[in-house]
Amino acid sequence: MKILVTGATGKVGSRFVPRLLAKGYDVSILVRDAAKASELAGLGAKIITGDLYDPGTLPPAVAGMDTVIHLAALFRTFTDNDGIVKTNREGTIALAEAALAADVKRFVFVSTSNVYGSGYRHPAKEDDKVAINDPRPYSSSKIAAEQELLSLYQNKGFDVRILRLAFVYGDKDPHIAEIIPLLKQLKRHSGSRMHMVHHLDVAQALLLLLNTHGLNGEIFNVADDAPITLYEMADSVGKAAETFDKEEAALADPFEGVQDISKLRKLTGFRPLVPSYYVARDLDIL
């Protein structure tokens, strides 16, 4: 199987591509700067130079591919709102349309649990309402991309699969250290919960979506079995006391930040390899 992966040098891609190569797949990666992908090239990935900002570079990139796994994104912590939309929505659709025109058989889009709001009164499910007018550019751009991809499935039969990632960590990813200051800045409640997913389980879920038949046009959440509080996360790195206010009101929504992963379990057989943050800590795979 010939696979094109975007975002291969990012946090998720740089950990996923080596696992994909280790399983024997024929992997090409779309990058803007080939020099930054030299380590992946050394492992066997084929380098294709292109840019989501330049749609003309995309048809040659997808030519001859069986599947595209689209990881590339501009994240919510960036202040370039126009760039976020251009990358996450416009770039995604340009890539998908090029893939459809090239007769690529499958398109796996990596989205985010940040598309969810609050007030569901249960762990967020894939069919819960999400707001395309979400004031957060990262979230709204991902929602818009999801909806346009599903339109390609509904109107043109393009085999699109969408994976909404919980907070990704592990494999020496600095994600946890990076988010702690943001919790203080946003004045998050210490009792709010965050659903997490280890890089091992991101890879597992992507491989399941890559290889499982009959998932066309479906959206899936992926997370571990045990969401933790923001206090627990900050405390695990010795930052709890300085991160949260000493006096807090009652927690408004105990389900905010928690996802339901029963659909992925039911339709693919997914079971977390790393069922909780504490398991990852005890196994020394943070």
Secondary structure, DSSP 8 states (H G I E B T S, - for coil): -EEEEESTTSTTHHHHHHHHHHTT-EEEEEES-GGGGHHHHHHT-EEEE--TT-GGGHHHHHTT-SEEEE-----TT-S-HHHHHIIIIIIHHHHHHHHHHTT-SEEEEEEEGGG--S--SSSB-TTS---TT-SSHHHHHHHHHHHHHHHHHHHH---EEEEEE-EEE-TT-THHHHHHHHHHHTT--TT-EE-EEEHHHHHHHHHHHHH-TT-TTEEEEE--S--EEHHHHHHHTT-HHHHS-SS----S-TTTT-B--HHHHHHH----SS-SHHHHHHTT--
